[in-house]
């Protein structure tokens, strides 16, 4: 198993104290946690992309550029790049530049995004989201793998003899497809032989398992080697204590206040937005959240691995309002007590060779 730290750069008042750090302090915190993640041996650090709501992640390339300057080994991922609302030429240029600056450490996770409203912000029809996603991803793929591209599509002006610059550092970066609620992303990933990144953040395990099963079935049907069907899984946040009882006592009020703070009544009934695990006891027992003792968290990750067969586990330490010192302390404990056990029980060859 490989491990990634993800930040969506949430920027909401603390659910208990109401404290809201400045935007500058929040960005500095994200970079410091990324530097700590490299020091602690994590394999990747990812920054999300949101254009609405209580987030500061509208420009992930800028944040990842700051991380590239402060690190030398850790891979830099997105979570996700909302390619459906972006110009593929601009995406190709920006991330190839970041790939050069980081000397080949960039990988994209593309998706249509989990924040309702960004299609309106960019003047796009949300009803066409999957058509936008498919066309723009397939153009991005060509721009990174071909030169002198001639292209014509529906959602942007035609291209004639275009070679985007800079070129990626050492060939096209790997592109994962983020998958949360729809078969469209697993289908697109399978068609092109790309890996799948399941959100695994809000819904019950069975919902994500069905998307992964579809992906693996279609991956082989398209003629790709099943051994290359890499899968990654997210989580709904990480909180560690010595025992389950201590986890409940320490984090119950915080967890449940955060769930209440982020509840979207306007999106009630739409999968992928509001967690059904509204108490910490429910989250520990059945949710994707990694909350509890080290052994509980080990058992939960390996339980998901039995179903998903995933190579990469993503964790988040800033989901619930922990301060930067406690975020790094949590990463240190995960790296020392949890990651080695999971790595030994579920080895992965992802990233082991160039």
Buried (B, 14 or more C-beta within 10 A) or exposed (E): BBBBBBBBBBBBEBBEEEEEBEEEEBBBBBBBBBBBBBBBBBBBBBBBBBBEBBBBBBBBBEBBBBBBEEBEEBBBBBBBBBBBBBBBBEBBBBBBBBBBBBEBBBBBBBBBBBBBEBBEEEEBEBEBBBBBBBBBBBBBBBBBEBEEBEBEBEBBEEBEEBEBEEBBBEEBBBBBBBBBBBBBBBBBBBBBEBBBBBBBBBBEBEBBBEBBEBBBBBBEEEEBEEEEBBBBBBBBBBBBBEEBEEBBEBBBEBBBBBBEBBEEEEEEEEEBBBBEBBBBBBBBBEBBBBBBBBEBBBBBBBEBBEBBBBBBBBBBBBBBBBEBEBBBBBBBBBBEBBBEBBBEEBEBEBBEEE
